[in-house]
Amino acid sequence: MKLLIYFLIFAFSGMVFETLSTAIGDSIRCRKKDLLGRCSLWMLPIYGVILFIVIFVQQFFPHYPWWLRGILYAVLITCWEFISGSAIKGLFHVKPWDYASDDRRNGFARKKKYHYKGIICLEYLPVWFIMGLVAEALYFFLQNHLTIYNYFVSAKFGPLMIFIRPWFA
């Protein structure tokens, strides 16, 4: 149950981040004032799996310096981006993202210079470095401050209650 809740928190956090970053990026780059962000529903499980990347790094490399873990996150997230992007493209013939496109209408992404098959892009390695460390911090926060109670007998509160302890307690 705990892993499922963590997975959903990671999934929705990633989607919120992507929506915010595309809205703000388009606003700055294209001077769009509507702040419309974009994110595909395909990203929900993709961002959720980042949890398992964090767990893997914390299981096998917990005492490595932060910058080395950041590099590891960048490489692993890029590998996951390639695997998931290739699978979605191969199985369903859709591309939730395409680094090879040059669709500038409505502020959409411009073609990236250092991409491979439009699925991964070296320009995003610094982003994945930072986001891996942010995901690690989110994981530690959830470990320390999220309490999950399962009430099957209480109809008043429903079957599940989640409490977040304040960080200052």
PyMOL commands that set and color helices and strands:
alter all, ss='L'
color gray80, all
select helices_A, chain A and resi 2-30+43-60+66-92+105-107+122-145
alter helices_A, ss='H'
color red, helices_A
select strands_A, chain A and resi 115-116+120-121+146-150+160-164
alter strands_A, ss='S'
color yellow, strands_A
deselect
rebuild
show_as cartoon
